[in-house]
């Protein structure tokens, strides 16, 4: 083979691979969904960083205060998401997504006004967390379930991974951008005495843009429209019953639960850990979170290229093991050259965990149950923020480093336990 022929073949291979990774973007509605997800996740990442930094300032680096604010956001994610799932199966998903984002914009704008006028208090953050959590609990089941309406089943893992890559991109850009704005908005904007207030106003505007993007989607499948209507109360619990009776989806739920409880606690407590262990400022914290985002992006794009991958069960298990080990190791590290690689591993593990878990739950669920199944899938992520409360309490007693080490060890332990109890899951495709 000549050099020119080899070069041409390599070029063709690269083009084919790129087409595989971006396969789902050939569908017009998915492109709008991806754009809407990108800006929505940007709002979420800015919101989490900005709210956490404000808590750190108001409550003197308290891990428990951080955990309580996150719990206020998580409670609706756990208990309201079943309602969001029923609505997703019965109503227009795109309109539910848009309406919830407009609601989040209103709440966030109100928080910005309180911060701008200097009257904001800790309880305001708790109350706004509850309201934003309700909006998110309505949003997520529809956002996840609508993917299956837009792309064919064989492209589902590609589409979900690409959709989650939008989150990964914002995990790279959002924290760094948010930390930068918090520090410099006060100098750049006249009359603004709080950088966090300016960021809240930006977040509200981004939420509105996200809502407008979603409304550009033409697909609007309402599967139960022509079926016999059942009571709302019965539908409310049908998703959980369906999941618990499904052999594969049930185990995916258990894996999601332990990953969310023991893995995501780190994300909640990270601002306090970074201040105490690494002695960083807001912009430095943004960079640390960006490294996690880079790892997550690598993971989601990698999954997007593996449309025919057959070892999905064992890969989900492996991601939890990597996540737990990385948490246990990073908890007491105060050297950046060690912290950065471990944060990268945490990003890769959590990226695989989120994309693959959602893919398996959608792939094995019936279309008429998909919204409710996704609402059950969301519940562990709500529990994750609530689990940060006991870990925050432990941190106040024995130190935040020891608290995070315990969470990592427990994640590894329960992952191994699941493999021992459900050995068939390692063979799930």
Secondary structure, 3 states (H helix, E strand, C coil): CCHHHHHHHHHHHHHHHHHHHCHHHHCHHHHHHHHHHHHHHHHHHHHHHHHHHHHHHHCCCCHHHHHHHHHHHHHHHHHCHHHHHHHHHHCCHHHHHHHHHHHHHHHHHHHHHHHHCCCCCHHHHHHHHHHHHHHHHHHHHHHHHHHHHHCCHHHHHHHHHHHHHHHHHHHHHHHHHHHHHHHHHHHHCCCCCCHHHHHHHHHHHHHHHHHHHHCCCCCCCCHHHHCCCCCHHHHHHHHHHHHHHCHHHHHHHHHHHHHHHHHCHHHHHHHHHHHHHHCCCHHHHHHHHHHHHHHHHHHHHHHHCCCCCCCHHHHHHHHHHHHHHHHHHHCCCCCHHHHHHHHHHHHHHHHHHHHHHHHHHHHCCCHHHHHHHHHHHHHHHHHHHHHHHHHHHHHHHHCHHHHHHHHHHHHHHHHHHHHHHCHHHHHCC
